[in-house]
């Protein structure tokens, strides 16, 4: 069955996706409220966040254009120098936008 993505069907699809996202986030909080946060659990959570970041950025580094690669490089260097994520992300966005504008 084809789902129409405009009009009322599109709104229903958007609401359904929002509810699924919200339920997975709340579900994670609910599950973790029953697990004691010890040393090993803390290590697992920290490793998990890094692996998610790599999973998001690796395809862009491998398959992206020059603007994407230079944006990633700029973000990494800025993060190493300033040790603050927001300026690093902003620098990466500005580099990508600037290169694509040219």
C-alpha positions in Angstrom: 0.0 0.0 0.0 1.4 3.4 -1.0 1.5 6.0 1.8 0.8 9.4 0.6 3.4 11.8 2.1 1.4 15.0 1.6 -1.7 16.1 3.4 -3.3 14.3 6.3 -1.4 11.0 5.6 1.9 12.8 5.9 0.9 14.3 9.2 -0.1 10.9 10.5 3.3 9.5 9.3 5.1 12.3 11.0 3.2 11.8 14.3 3.9 8.0 14.2 7.6 8.6 13.7 7.7 11.1 16.5 5.9 8.7 18.8 8.3 5.8 18.0 11.3 8.1 18.6 9.9 9.3 21.9 9.0 5.8 23.1 12.6 4.5 22.3 14.1 7.4 24.3 11.8 7.0 27.2 12.2 3.2 27.0 15.9 3.6 27.3 15.6 5.8 30.4 13.1 3.3 31.9 15.4 0.4 31.3 18.5 2.2 32.6 16.6 3.3 35.8 16.7 -0.4 36.8 20.4 -1.0 36.1 23.0 0.2 38.7 25.5 2.4 37.1 28.8 0.9 38.0 32.3 1.2 36.5 31.7 -1.4 33.7 28.3 0.1 32.8 29.8 3.6 32.6 32.5 2.3 30.3 30.0 0.6 28.1 27.9 3.8 27.8 30.9 5.9 27.0 32.1 3.4 24.3 28.6 3.3 22.9 28.4 7.0 22.3 31.8 7.0 20.5 30.7 4.1 18.3 27.5 5.9 17.3 29.5 9.0 16.4 31.9 6.9 14.3 29.0 5.1 12.6 27.5 8.5 11.6 30.7 10.1 10.4 32.6 7.2 8.7 30.2 7.1 5.6 30.6 10.8 5.2 34.3 10.6 5.3 34.4 7.7 2.8 31.7 8.7 0.4 31.4 12.5 0.9 32.6 15.2 -1.4 35.6 17.5 -0.8 33.4 19.9 1.2 32.3 17.1 3.6 35.8 15.8 4.1 37.2 19.3 4.8 34.4 20.0 7.1 35.1 16.9 9.1 38.8 17.7 9.2 38.1 21.3 10.3 35.7 20.0 13.0 38.3 17.5 14.3 41.1 20.1 14.4 39.0 22.7 16.0 37.8 20.2 18.6 41.4 19.2 19.4 42.5 22.8 19.8 39.5 24.3 21.6 38.1 21.1 23.3 34.6 22.5 22.9 32.1 20.8 20.6 29.8 23.8 19.6 32.6 26.0 18.0 34.0 22.9 16.3 30.7 22.0 14.8 30.1 25.6 13.7 33.5 25.7 12.1 32.8 22.5 10.2 29.4 23.9 9.0 31.0 27.1 7.9 33.8 25.3 5.9 31.3 23.0 4.2 29.0 26.0 3.3 31.9 28.1 2.1 33.3 25.4 -0.1 30.0 24.5 -1.6 29.2 28.2 -2.2 32.3 28.5 -4.4 
